[in-house]
Amino acid sequence: MGRVGDRRALAPHHTGRAVACPLIIAIAIAVPIGCGGDDDGGGDQPSAEETAQEYVEAQNEHDAATICALYSDRLKERIGAMRNCPAFVQEQSSGAETSFELVGVEESGDRATAMLESSGESGAPVPLTITLERTDGGWLITSLEAPAL
């Protein structure tokens, strides 16, 4: 690397390129750019499927803080969990031993739908659909839908 720098120092007519090359390298290191066929649009951000799986794992581990981190502010507001989301989630899920499983994810642009199944004390699987939206910080859950019983 020193040799390239020395050559540039000896060739002042390449000053524009000498500044541009290190700048491009610095940007490439600071901002990972995805290559190839994995077009999740997020570089090092988790995909919609990974976010949905993280939600499933958080539900199964009763990790209210992680569940709340995956909820959008709009969803928290809609379900009444803006003040103390972890306490709200713990209260809503207390008393029922439920396990979740990710069935599939359909992604379309900045929106995705994840199909889950939950099974509780009865053992019968109950479908649950979550909608996710891509944000600057990654994917967030914007709605939760269970079938009407």
mmCIF file of the C-alpha atoms, coordinates in Angstrom:
data_MODEL
# 
_entry.id   MODEL 
# 
loop_
_atom_site.group_PDB 
_atom_site.id 
_atom_site.type_symbol 
_atom_site.label_atom_id 
_atom_site.label_alt_id 
_atom_site.label_comp_id 
_atom_site.label_asym_id 
_atom_site.label_entity_id 
_atom_site.label_seq_id 
_atom_site.pdbx_PDB_ins_code 
_atom_site.Cartn_x 
_atom_site.Cartn_y 
_atom_site.Cartn_z 
_atom_site.occupancy 
_atom_site.B_iso_or_equiv 
_atom_site.pdbx_formal_charge 
_atom_site.auth_seq_id 
_atom_site.auth_comp_id 
_atom_site.auth_asym_id 
_atom_site.auth_atom_id 
_atom_site.pdbx_PDB_model_num 
ATOM 1   C CA . MET A 1 1   ? 0.000   0.000   0.000   1.00 0.00 ? 1   MET A CA 1 
ATOM 2   C CA . GLY A 1 2   ? 2.917   2.343   0.722   1.00 0.00 ? 2   GLY A CA 1 
ATOM 3   C CA . ARG A 1 3   ? 4.253   1.861   -2.796  1.00 0.00 ? 3   ARG A CA 1 
ATOM 4   C CA . VAL A 1 4   ? 1.001   3.083   -4.372  1.00 0.00 ? 4   VAL A CA 1 
ATOM 5   C CA . GLY A 1 5   ? 1.024   6.125   -2.110  1.00 0.00 ? 5   GLY A CA 1 
ATOM 6   C CA . ASP A 1 6   ? 4.669   6.865   -2.991  1.00 0.00 ? 6   ASP A CA 1 
ATOM 7   C CA . ARG A 1 7   ? 3.936   6.672   -6.713  1.00 0.00 ? 7   ARG A CA 1 
ATOM 8   C CA . ARG A 1 8   ? 1.050   9.109   -6.345  1.00 0.00 ? 8   ARG A CA 1 
ATOM 9   C CA . ALA A 1 9   ? 3.253   11.478  -4.403  1.00 0.00 ? 9   ALA A CA 1 
ATOM 10  C CA . LEU A 1 10  ? 5.733   11.412  -7.301  1.00 0.00 ? 10  LEU A CA 1 
ATOM 11  C CA . ALA A 1 11  ? 3.047   11.948  -9.954  1.00 0.00 ? 11  ALA A CA 1 
ATOM 12  C CA . PRO A 1 12  ? 1.129   15.134  -9.082  1.00 0.00 ? 12  PRO A CA 1 
ATOM 13  C CA . HIS A 1 13  ? -0.802  15.066  -12.388 1.00 0.00 ? 13  HIS A CA 1 
ATOM 14  C CA . HIS A 1 14  ? -2.872  12.146  -10.959 1.00 0.00 ? 14  HIS A CA 1 
ATOM 15  C CA . THR A 1 15  ? -3.995  14.115  -7.880  1.00 0.00 ? 15  THR A CA 1 
ATOM 16  C CA . GLY A 1 16  ? -7.737  13.809  -8.654  1.00 0.00 ? 16  GLY A CA 1 
ATOM 17  C CA . ARG A 1 17  ? -7.517  10.033  -8.982  1.00 0.00 ? 17  ARG A CA 1 
ATOM 18  C CA . ALA A 1 18  ? -5.247  9.781   -5.936  1.00 0.00 ? 18  ALA A CA 1 
ATOM 19  C CA . VAL A 1 19  ? -7.974  11.355  -3.791  1.00 0.00 ? 19  VAL A CA 1 
ATOM 20  C CA . ALA A 1 20  ? -10.852 9.521   -5.472  1.00 0.00 ? 20  ALA A CA 1 
ATOM 21  C CA . CYS A 1 21  ? -9.440  5.982   -5.065  1.00 0.00 ? 21  CYS A CA 1 
ATOM 22  C CA . PRO A 1 22  ? -8.982  6.076   -1.272  1.00 0.00 ? 22  PRO A CA 1 
ATOM 23  C CA . LEU A 1 23  ? -12.388 7.756   -0.933  1.00 0.00 ? 23  LEU A CA 1 
ATOM 24  C CA . ILE A 1 24  ? -14.105 5.008   -2.951  1.00 0.00 ? 24  ILE A CA 1 
ATOM 25  C CA . ILE A 1 25  ? -12.326 2.323   -0.905  1.00 0.00 ? 25  ILE A CA 1 
ATOM 26  C CA . ALA A 1 26  ? -13.356 3.997   2.368   1.00 0.00 ? 26  ALA A CA 1 
ATOM 27  C CA . ILE A 1 27  ? -16.999 4.141   1.242   1.00 0.00 ? 27  ILE A CA 1 
ATOM 28  C CA . ALA A 1 28  ? -16.904 0.495   0.134   1.00 0.00 ? 28  ALA A CA 1 
ATOM 29  C CA . ILE A 1 29  ? -15.580 -0.574  3.540   1.00 0.00 ? 29  ILE A CA 1 
ATOM 30  C CA . ALA A 1 30  ? -18.036 1.583   5.503   1.00 0.00 ? 30  ALA A CA 1 
ATOM 31  C CA . VAL A 1 31  ? -21.107 0.697   3.444   1.00 0.00 ? 31  VAL A CA 1 
ATOM 32  C CA . PRO A 1 32  ? -21.297 -2.980  2.470   1.00 0.00 ? 32  PRO A CA 1 
ATOM 33  C CA . ILE A 1 33  ? -22.696 -3.434  -1.002  1.00 0.00 ? 33  ILE A CA 1 
ATOM 34  C CA . GLY A 1 34  ? -24.530 -6.654  -1.808  1.00 0.00 ? 34  GLY A CA 1 
ATOM 35  C CA . CYS A 1 35  ? -23.461 -8.559  -4.872  1.00 0.00 ? 35  CYS A CA 1 
ATOM 36  C CA . GLY A 1 36  ? -24.972 -11.550 -6.565  1.00 0.00 ? 36  GLY A CA 1 
ATOM 37  C CA . GLY A 1 37  ? -28.493 -12.893 -6.489  1.00 0.00 ? 37  GLY A CA 1 
ATOM 38  C CA . ASP A 1 38  ? -29.422 -12.153 -2.863  1.00 0.00 ? 38  ASP A CA 1 
ATOM 39  C CA . ASP A 1 39  ? -31.483 -9.023  -3.383  1.00 0.00 ? 39  ASP A CA 1 
ATOM 40  C CA . ASP A 1 40  ? -32.816 -8.386  0.099   1.00 0.00 ? 40  ASP A CA 1 
ATOM 41  C CA . GLY A 1 41  ? -31.939 -4.725  -0.372  1.00 0.00 ? 41  GLY A CA 1 
ATOM 42  C CA . GLY A 1 42  ? -30.431 -4.412  3.059   1.00 0.00 ? 42  GLY A CA 1 
ATOM 43  C CA . GLY A 1 43  ? -26.753 -5.272  2.810   1.00 0.00 ? 43  GLY A CA 1 
ATOM 44  C CA . ASP A 1 44  ? -26.065 -6.514  6.320   1.00 0.00 ? 44  ASP A CA 1 
ATOM 45  C CA . GLN A 1 45  ? -29.647 -6.036  7.549   1.00 0.00 ? 45  GLN A CA 1 
ATOM 46  C CA . PRO A 1 46  ? -31.687 -9.147  8.272   1.00 0.00 ? 46  PRO A CA 1 
ATOM 47  C CA . SER A 1 47  ? -34.183 -10.253 5.640   1.00 0.00 ? 47  SER A CA 1 
ATOM 48  C CA . ALA A 1 48  ? -37.932 -10.317 6.230   1.00 0.00 ? 48  ALA A CA 1 
ATOM 49  C CA . GLU A 1 49  ? -37.683 -14.073 6.798   1.00 0.00 ? 49  GLU A CA 1 
ATOM 50  C CA . GLU A 1 50  ? -34.895 -13.656 9.346   1.00 0.00 ? 50  GLU A CA 1 
ATOM 51  C CA . THR A 1 51  ? -36.920 -10.987 11.146  1.00 0.00 ? 51  THR A CA 1 
ATOM 52  C CA . ALA A 1 52  ? -40.000 -13.227 11.216  1.00 0.00 ? 52  ALA A CA 1 
ATOM 53  C CA . GLN A 1 53  ? -37.859 -16.082 12.574  1.00 0.00 ? 53  GLN A CA 1 
ATOM 54  C CA . GLU A 1 54  ? -36.459 -13.757 15.230  1.00 0.00 ? 54  GLU A CA 1 
ATOM 55  C CA . TYR A 1 55  ? -40.045 -12.922 16.230  1.00 0.00 ? 55  TYR A CA 1 
ATOM 56  C CA . VAL A 1 56  ? -40.927 -16.640 16.460  1.00 0.00 ? 56  VAL A CA 1 
ATOM 57  C CA . GLU A 1 57  ? -37.874 -17.333 18.621  1.00 0.00 ? 57  GLU A CA 1 
ATOM 58  C CA . ALA A 1 58  ? -38.629 -14.335 20.862  1.00 0.00 ? 58  ALA A CA 1 
ATOM 59  C CA . GLN A 1 59  ? -42.213 -15.542 21.295  1.00 0.00 ? 59  GLN A CA 1 
ATOM 60  C CA . ASN A 1 60  ? -41.050 -19.060 22.150  1.00 0.00 ? 60  ASN A CA 1 
ATOM 61  C CA . GLU A 1 61  ? -38.494 -17.709 24.643  1.00 0.00 ? 61  GLU A CA 1 
ATOM 62  C CA . HIS A 1 62  ? -40.957 -15.191 26.152  1.00 0.00 ? 62  HIS A CA 1 
ATOM 63  C CA . ASP A 1 63  ? -38.528 -12.378 25.264  1.00 0.00 ? 63  ASP A CA 1 
ATOM 64  C CA . ALA A 1 64  ? -40.850 -9.378  25.449  1.00 0.00 ? 64  ALA A CA 1 
ATOM 65  C CA . ALA A 1 65  ? -38.072 -6.839  24.858  1.00 0.00 ? 65  ALA A CA 1 
ATOM 66  C CA . THR A 1 66  ? -37.121 -8.427  21.526  1.00 0.00 ? 66  THR A CA 1 
ATOM 67  C CA . ILE A 1 67  ? -40.766 -8.769  20.503  1.00 0.00 ? 67  ILE A CA 1 
ATOM 68  C CA . CYS A 1 68  ? -41.273 -5.056  21.176  1.00 0.00 ? 68  CYS A CA 1 
ATOM 69  C CA . ALA A 1 69  ? -38.111 -4.144  19.263  1.00 0.00 ? 69  ALA A CA 1 
ATOM 70  C CA . LEU A 1 70  ? -39.604 -5.900  16.230  1.00 0.00 ? 70  LEU A CA 1 
ATOM 71  C CA . TYR A 1 71  ? -42.946 -4.033  16.474  1.00 0.00 ? 71  TYR A CA 1 
ATOM 72  C CA . SER A 1 72  ? -43.333 -0.767  14.568  1.00 0.00 ? 72  SER A CA 1 
ATOM 73  C CA . ASP A 1 73  ? -44.405 2.276   16.585  1.00 0.00 ? 73  ASP A CA 1 
ATOM 74  C CA . ARG A 1 74  ? -47.649 2.282   14.611  1.00 0.00 ? 74  ARG A CA 1 
ATOM 75  C CA . LEU A 1 75  ? -48.414 -1.284  15.739  1.00 0.00 ? 75  LEU A CA 1 
ATOM 76  C CA . LYS A 1 76  ? -47.490 -0.508  19.352  1.00 0.00 ? 76  LYS A CA 1 
ATOM 77  C CA . GLU A 1 77  ? -49.845 2.455   19.258  1.00 0.00 ? 77  GLU A CA 1 
ATOM 78  C CA . ARG A 1 78  ? -52.660 0.412   17.699  1.00 0.00 ? 78  ARG A CA 1 
ATOM 79  C CA . ILE A 1 79  ? -52.450 -2.342  20.329  1.00 0.00 ? 79  ILE A CA 1 
ATOM 80  C CA . GLY A 1 80  ? -51.972 0.070   23.242  1.00 0.00 ? 80  GLY A CA 1 
ATOM 81  C CA . ALA A 1 81  ? -48.366 -0.816  23.997  1.00 0.00 ? 81  ALA A CA 1 
ATOM 82  C CA . MET A 1 82  ? -46.584 2.516   23.493  1.00 0.00 ? 82  MET A CA 1 
ATOM 83  C CA . ARG A 1 83  ? -45.873 3.242   27.166  1.00 0.00 ? 83  ARG A CA 1 
ATOM 84  C CA . ASN A 1 84  ? -44.390 -0.015  28.364  1.00 0.00 ? 84  ASN A CA 1 
ATOM 85  C CA . CYS A 1 85  ? -44.438 -2.517  25.538  1.00 0.00 ? 85  CYS A CA 1 
ATOM 86  C CA . PRO A 1 86  ? -42.533 -5.326  27.314  1.00 0.00 ? 86  PRO A CA 1 
ATOM 87  C CA . ALA A 1 87  ? -44.940 -5.255  30.270  1.00 0.00 ? 87  ALA A CA 1 
ATOM 88  C CA . PHE A 1 88  ? -47.893 -5.228  27.858  1.00 0.00 ? 88  PHE A CA 1 
ATOM 89  C CA . VAL A 1 89  ? -46.547 -8.234  25.922  1.00 0.00 ? 89  VAL A CA 1 
ATOM 90  C CA . GLN A 1 90  ? -45.820 -10.173 29.118  1.00 0.00 ? 90  GLN A CA 1 
ATOM 91  C CA . GLU A 1 91  ? -49.326 -9.479  30.417  1.00 0.00 ? 91  GLU A CA 1 
ATOM 92  C CA . GLN A 1 92  ? -50.971 -10.532 27.160  1.00 0.00 ? 92  GLN A CA 1 
ATOM 93  C CA . SER A 1 93  ? -49.036 -13.781 26.947  1.00 0.00 ? 93  SER A CA 1 
ATOM 94  C CA . SER A 1 94  ? -49.067 -14.808 30.603  1.00 0.00 ? 94  SER A CA 1 
ATOM 95  C CA . GLY A 1 95  ? -50.876 -17.962 31.600  1.00 0.00 ? 95  GLY A CA 1 
ATOM 96  C CA . ALA A 1 96  ? -50.889 -19.599 28.188  1.00 0.00 ? 96  ALA A CA 1 
ATOM 97  C CA . GLU A 1 97  ? -48.088 -21.896 27.110  1.00 0.00 ? 97  GLU A CA 1 
ATOM 98  C CA . THR A 1 98  ? -47.925 -21.359 23.348  1.00 0.00 ? 98  THR A CA 1 
ATOM 99  C CA . SER A 1 99  ? -45.265 -22.302 20.830  1.00 0.00 ? 99  SER A CA 1 
ATOM 100 C CA . PHE A 1 100 ? -44.800 -20.640 17.460  1.00 0.00 ? 100 PHE A CA 1 
ATOM 101 C CA . GLU A 1 101 ? -43.424 -21.913 14.177  1.00 0.00 ? 101 GLU A CA 1 
ATOM 102 C CA . LEU A 1 102 ? -42.605 -20.002 10.984  1.00 0.00 ? 102 LEU A CA 1 
ATOM 103 C CA . VAL A 1 103 ? -44.443 -21.591 8.050   1.00 0.00 ? 103 VAL A CA 1 
ATOM 104 C CA . GLY A 1 104 ? -43.423 -19.250 5.229   1.00 0.00 ? 104 GLY A CA 1 
ATOM 105 C CA . VAL A 1 105 ? -42.674 -15.696 4.124   1.00 0.00 ? 105 VAL A CA 1 
ATOM 106 C CA . GLU A 1 106 ? -43.762 -13.891 0.962   1.00 0.00 ? 106 GLU A CA 1 
ATOM 107 C CA . GLU A 1 107 ? -41.784 -10.745 0.228   1.00 0.00 ? 107 GLU A CA 1 
ATOM 108 C CA . SER A 1 108 ? -42.764 -8.073  -2.272  1.00 0.00 ? 108 SER A CA 1 
ATOM 109 C CA . GLY A 1 109 ? -40.635 -4.948  -2.363  1.00 0.00 ? 109 GLY A CA 1 
ATOM 110 C CA . ASP A 1 110 ? -40.697 -3.221  1.007   1.00 0.00 ? 110 ASP A CA 1 
ATOM 111 C CA . ARG A 1 111 ? -43.547 -5.363  2.370   1.00 0.00 ? 111 ARG A CA 1 
ATOM 112 C CA . ALA A 1 112 ? -43.660 -8.977  3.460   1.00 0.00 ? 112 ALA A CA 1 
ATOM 113 C CA . THR A 1 113 ? -46.208 -11.363 4.896   1.00 0.00 ? 113 THR A CA 1 
ATOM 114 C CA . ALA A 1 114 ? -45.135 -14.139 7.240   1.00 0.00 ? 114 ALA A CA 1 
ATOM 115 C CA . MET A 1 115 ? -47.361 -17.097 7.980   1.00 0.00 ? 115 MET A CA 1 
ATOM 116 C CA . LEU A 1 116 ? -46.944 -18.599 11.438  1.00 0.00 ? 116 LEU A CA 1 
ATOM 117 C CA . GLU A 1 117 ? -48.630 -21.361 13.350  1.00 0.00 ? 117 GLU A CA 1 
ATOM 118 C CA . SER A 1 118 ? -49.107 -21.271 17.077  1.00 0.00 ? 118 SER A CA 1 
ATOM 119 C CA . SER A 1 119 ? -50.077 -24.241 19.133  1.00 0.00 ? 119 SER A CA 1 
ATOM 120 C CA . GLY A 1 120 ? -51.193 -24.017 22.700  1.00 0.00 ? 120 GLY A CA 1 
ATOM 121 C CA . GLU A 1 121 ? -52.694 -26.262 25.279  1.00 0.00 ? 121 GLU A CA 1 
ATOM 122 C CA . SER A 1 122 ? -55.143 -27.853 22.830  1.00 0.00 ? 122 SER A CA 1 
ATOM 123 C CA . GLY A 1 123 ? -52.289 -28.803 20.500  1.00 0.00 ? 123 GLY A CA 1 
ATOM 124 C CA . ALA A 1 124 ? -54.252 -27.737 17.425  1.00 0.00 ? 124 ALA A CA 1 
ATOM 125 C CA . PRO A 1 125 ? -52.253 -25.324 15.231  1.00 0.00 ? 125 PRO A CA 1 
ATOM 126 C CA . VAL A 1 126 ? -53.724 -21.849 14.879  1.00 0.00 ? 126 VAL A CA 1 
ATOM 127 C CA . PRO A 1 127 ? -52.591 -19.739 11.903  1.00 0.00 ? 127 PRO A CA 1 
ATOM 128 C CA . LEU A 1 128 ? -51.240 -16.265 12.518  1.00 0.00 ? 128 LEU A CA 1 
ATOM 129 C CA . THR A 1 129 ? -50.201 -13.783 9.834   1.00 0.00 ? 129 THR A CA 1 
ATOM 130 C CA . ILE A 1 130 ? -47.778 -10.956 10.460  1.00 0.00 ? 130 ILE A CA 1 
ATOM 131 C CA . THR A 1 131 ? -47.090 -8.129  8.050   1.00 0.00 ? 131 THR A CA 1 
ATOM 132 C CA . LEU A 1 132 ? -43.624 -6.616  7.925   1.00 0.00 ? 132 LEU A CA 1 
ATOM 133 C CA . GLU A 1 133 ? -42.347 -3.439  6.296   1.00 0.00 ? 133 GLU A CA 1 
ATOM 134 C CA . ARG A 1 134 ? -38.763 -2.583  5.414   1.00 0.00 ? 134 ARG A CA 1 
ATOM 135 C CA . THR A 1 135 ? -37.497 0.552   7.139   1.00 0.00 ? 135 THR A CA 1 
ATOM 136 C CA . ASP A 1 136 ? -34.117 2.257   7.184   1.00 0.00 ? 136 ASP A CA 1 
ATOM 137 C CA . GLY A 1 137 ? -33.267 0.156   10.240  1.00 0.00 ? 137 GLY A CA 1 
ATOM 138 C CA . GLY A 1 138 ? -34.488 -3.166  8.855   1.00 0.00 ? 138 GLY A CA 1 
ATOM 139 C CA . TRP A 1 139 ? -37.813 -5.004  8.844   1.00 0.00 ? 139 TRP A CA 1 
ATOM 140 C CA . LEU A 1 140 ? -40.500 -4.212  11.438  1.00 0.00 ? 140 LEU A CA 1 
ATOM 141 C CA . ILE A 1 141 ? -43.808 -5.913  12.170  1.00 0.00 ? 141 ILE A CA 1 
ATOM 142 C CA . THR A 1 142 ? -46.702 -3.621  11.311  1.00 0.00 ? 142 THR A CA 1 
ATOM 143 C CA . SER A 1 143 ? -49.677 -5.925  11.890  1.00 0.00 ? 143 SER A CA 1 
ATOM 144 C CA . LEU A 1 144 ? -50.675 -9.182  13.548  1.00 0.00 ? 144 LEU A CA 1 
ATOM 145 C CA . GLU A 1 145 ? -53.709 -11.081 12.293  1.00 0.00 ? 145 GLU A CA 1 
ATOM 146 C CA . ALA A 1 146 ? -55.302 -14.208 13.695  1.00 0.00 ? 146 ALA A CA 1 
ATOM 147 C CA . PRO A 1 147 ? -58.344 -15.825 12.133  1.00 0.00 ? 147 PRO A CA 1 
ATOM 148 C CA . ALA A 1 148 ? -61.727 -14.893 13.509  1.00 0.00 ? 148 ALA A CA 1 
ATOM 149 C CA . LEU A 1 149 ? -63.051 -17.694 15.651  1.00 0.00 ? 149 LEU A CA 1 
# 
